[in-house]
Amino acid sequence: MITEMKKYTFLVLTSAYEHFLTELREAGVVHITPKAEGMADDPELQKLLARADEINRLLRQQSPDQLLNERAEVEQKIAATRKEAERMQIWGNFSSKRMQELREAGYTLRYYSCSKKAFQEEWGIPVAEVGSLVYFVTVNQAVDDEACTEQMLNEKSSAELLRDVENLNGLLVAANARIEAWWKQNEQPLRDELRDVESRINWQKVELSTTPAAEGSLSLLEGFCPVDQCAALDARLATLDCYYVAEAPTAEDQTPIKLHNNWFTRLFECLTGMYGWPNYGEFDPTPILGPFFLLFFALCIGDAGYGLLLILIGYLIYKGKLKIEMFDGLGGIIMALGVGSTVVGYLMGGFFGIDLYRAEWFPEGAKAIMFNNLGTNGKIGEYDVMMVLALIIGVFHICLAMTIKAITYTKRYGFRETVSVWGWLLLIVGGIITGVLAMTSVLSEEATKMTLIVIGAISALGIFIFNKPGRNPLINIGAGLWDTYGMTTGLMGDVLSYIRLYALGLAGGMLGMAFNQLGTMVLGDAPGIGSWIGFILIVTFGHVLNLLMACLGAFVHPLRLTFVEYFKNAGYEGSGKKYQPFQK
């Protein structure tokens, strides 16, 4: 949910303004309304921003450019020298000193290559044959033939070049040592300086967001504070020489967003932030996003064994036992996704590529709640039960999104401006509910017919006639027809997108099963130590690879279903600004 905010307007004597800002920063609860004017033109702010960027770059690189360039230069020399050594290997291990003596004695050596078929012995002395080519040397003569290509030799042999590579590797070790020493010496000072620079940036931005009044004798500042922090803020302000007004924000205000959710929903706030924070008048999507993303992820993984591994990995990251920079702080959500994958994977009957539902050794009683017991032999009609389940989830997800859109739009803009939205909601959700009641014989054929007629009539009025009250009815009809085209084609594609939940789970399960079969083939009927080692290597590598690919797909595709299909139908904008209080 979105934390309620109060808008504060401060009026302070300019002579006491610095002290006021110091106290306000100590309170650390007020989000200052930024002013775009003057930010880009302020030299002090731009200087601080440039320094912050430079420090962040150094922290990312863990080294200054000079040391990185030195290391890169050595690495390039190593790569070029090694490549040259491979090229020169054809010509053998000659002595560069001896070659110089031959030149001084008047012998001119030339080096050529040509195809074996075209080579003539009178041309020179063959040195090596590689594939279909022959490499040869001539003494005091040139070969003028189109079939031959003259080669330029390095002054050093392959062995000498490889010794150069060893020397360069020593330089690379020294370069890495200098980088490591620099990082150990400068990491903490850089982080300390960054905190100081960021604090100064915040201060400068607040000063630039201040509006002078009364010919500069007064300073005006606006900000927002969470309602639950207002009492403490008011008590501090009472000790200061300032005048302030606290009021409820209006729709025109740039009210910042602070989310307040329970421990489970809070795990998924990072996903909401990836798309964009809600506006102050919007509905926080996280309480809906969290459970559905967990379900979608678990369906895409589709394996209880992989879920157990994710729980273990998440726990190690959460406890700091496993340090992976990109997953820093995400141990909790990884554990939650692992729990969901374990439960759903068990219901789907998958365990490290083993089909538990068809395994004779798995207890029959434990199979009773698996999805394969739905329908007839895991089929609903001619379709796999998981495919049907994915489509049902998609329909429910989209209907929920449309319901949320109707409620939030009505709250923000009033019922008069959302008649069309309610019309579509009644038509789609009402039609689906009526269809389900008819199929379950709750409604008779006549009652179903009358219900559908009423739903259709009311929806048509909202979609085609009253979609924009006060506008020309003909324009409303035209707008309704265009909206109908978009909804019809869009909803069909949106629902079909949810089949990916079934497809990814099926693909992961089949790939895991394939690695198991490969391992079993290597194991054979009379396995020895070598067979067991091969089995363990194949199964371990295969399932690690499958888990990595499954997790990638299980993250990207549910995120797409949320960001595209759900947010589009929910009318979610995600253009809000995150609450960032003025503090040290």
Secondary structure, DSSP 8 states (H G I E B T S, - for coil): -B--EEEEEEEEEGGGHHHHHHHHHHH---EE----TTTTT-HHHHHHHHHHHHHHHHHHHTS-HHHHHHHHHHHHHHHHHHHHHHHHGGG-S--HHHHHHHHHTT--EEEEEEETTT--GGG-EEEEEETTEEEEEEES-----TT-EEE---SS-HHHHHHHHHHHHHHHHHHHHHHHHHHHHHHHHHHHHHHHHHHHHHHHHHHHT-EEETTTTEEEEEEEEEGGGHHHHHHHHTTSSEEEEEE---TTS---B-B---HHHHTTHHHHHHH-B--TTS---HHHHHHHHHHHHHHHH--HHHHHHHHHHHHHHHTTSS--GGGTT-HHHHHHHHHHHHHHHHHHTEETTEETTT-TTS-GGGGTTSGGGSTBTTEETTEEHHHHHHHHHHHHHHHHHHHHHHHHHHHHH-GGGGHHHHHHHHHHHHHHHHHHHHHTTSS-HHHHHHHHHHHHHHHHIIIIISSSTTS-HHHHHHHHHHHHHHHHHHHHHHHHHTHHHHHHHHHHHHHHHHHHHHHHHHH-SS--HHHHHHHHHHHHHHHHHHHHHHHHHHHHHHHHIIIIIIHHHHT----B-B------
